[in-house]
Amino acid sequence: MTSNYSAEIKIFAGRKNKAIFKSLETDNKFYDENPTQTNMSLDKEITILIDTQELSHLRANLNSTLRLVQTSNDAIESVKI
């Protein structure tokens, strides 16, 4: 029996949405061996959908994604003029 696990993350970072989305999108694009199916979209907020058959893969992808969001936000804040 195979179980499927999924998560949906919605992020609203105001004017930083586009920059954070681009960071996430680039990271996802160049990770061919990603064991999860990760889809992202940008509208008024960033929406990230993650699907996988392994709970540990979901947890790892969520941790990585949330850390990248935090790092992107911190980098933008550090160069604020």
Beta strands, then each sheet from edge to edge (+ up, - down):
strand 1: 5-11
strand 2: 37-42
strand 3: 46-52
sheet 1: 1+ 3- 2+
end
